[in-house]
Amino acid sequence: MAEVRQRGMIVAIELAANKARGEPYPWAERRGLTIYRHALTRGVLLRPIDNVVYFMPPYIITPRRSISWSRWRARASSGRRATDARVRGCTAGRG
């Protein structure tokens, strides 16, 4: 994972083969699509665009879901290394 960006409740996770050099994965590997499909099996809808995966909660989110979202954001912010490992795990063997 090269970078995590956020604007309001939209989160973008940029994937990179080499984070230090900012080297992207080859487009043919379609890493974002792999992560999208993996997330769907767990009931999470993401939007992959090249090597960037976006998460956008629905505009009609309930207050209860909004609290869950806030907790997820806090975990995501503090758990980047764990997220890196999960990304590597669900794309293992692809490059």
C-alpha positions in Angstrom: 0.0 0.0 0.0 1.6 3.3 -1.1 -0.9 5.8 0.3 -4.3 6.2 2.0 -6.2 9.3 1.2 -9.5 10.5 2.6 -11.9 13.3 1.8 -14.9 13.3 4.1 -16.1 9.7 4.2 -14.4 8.7 0.9 -11.3 6.7 1.4 -8.8 5.9 -1.4 -6.1 3.2 -1.0 -3.3 3.3 -3.5 -1.5 0.1 -4.1 2.2 0.0 -5.1 4.6 -2.8 -5.9 7.4 -0.8 -4.3 6.2 1.8 -1.8 9.6 3.5 -1.4 10.0 4.2 -5.1 6.3 4.7 -5.8 6.5 1.9 -8.4 3.0 0.7 -9.4 2.0 -2.8 -10.1 1.8 -3.7 -13.8 -1.7 -2.8 -15.0 -2.2 -6.3 -16.4 -2.2 -7.8 -12.9 -5.3 -5.8 -12.0 -4.6 -5.8 -8.3 -7.5 -3.4 -7.6 -9.9 -5.8 -9.2 -8.5 -8.7 -7.2 -9.1 -6.8 -3.9 -12.6 -5.7 -5.1 -13.6 -9.3 -5.7 -12.1 -10.4 -2.4 -14.0 -7.7 -0.6 -17.3 -8.7 -2.3 -17.0 -12.2 -0.8 -17.1 -10.4 2.6 -20.1 -8.1 1.8 -17.9 -5.0 1.2 -18.5 -2.9 -2.0 -15.3 -1.2 -3.2 -14.6 0.7 -6.4 -11.3 -0.3 -8.1 -9.7 2.1 -10.6 -6.3 0.9 -11.8 -4.1 0.5 -8.7 -6.4 2.6 -6.4 -9.3 1.1 -4.5 -12.1 3.5 -3.2 -14.5 3.0 -0.4 -17.5 5.2 -0.3 -20.4 4.6 2.1 -23.9 5.2 0.8 -25.3 8.7 1.2 -28.3 7.2 3.1 -26.1 5.8 5.8 -27.8 5.4 9.2 -26.3 6.9 12.4 -25.6 3.4 13.7 -23.7 2.5 10.5 -21.9 5.9 10.6 -20.5 4.9 14.0 -19.3 1.6 12.6 -17.7 3.5 9.8 -15.9 5.8 12.2 -14.5 2.8 14.1 -13.4 1.2 10.8 -11.6 4.4 9.8 -9.8 4.6 13.2 -8.7 0.9 12.8 -7.6 1.5 9.2 -5.6 4.5 10.2 -3.8 2.7 13.1 -3.5 -0.6 11.3 -1.7 0.1 8.0 0.8 -2.6 8.5 -1.9 -5.2 9.1 -3.7 -3.9 6.0 -0.5 -4.2 4.0 -0.3 -7.8 5.0 -4.0 -8.4 4.1 -3.5 -6.8 0.7 -0.4 -9.0 0.1 -2.4 -12.0 1.3 -5.4 -11.6 -1.1 -3.1 -10.8 -4.0 -0.5 -13.5 -3.3 0.7 -15.5 -6.2 -0.2 -12.7 -8.7 3.2 -11.3 -9.4 
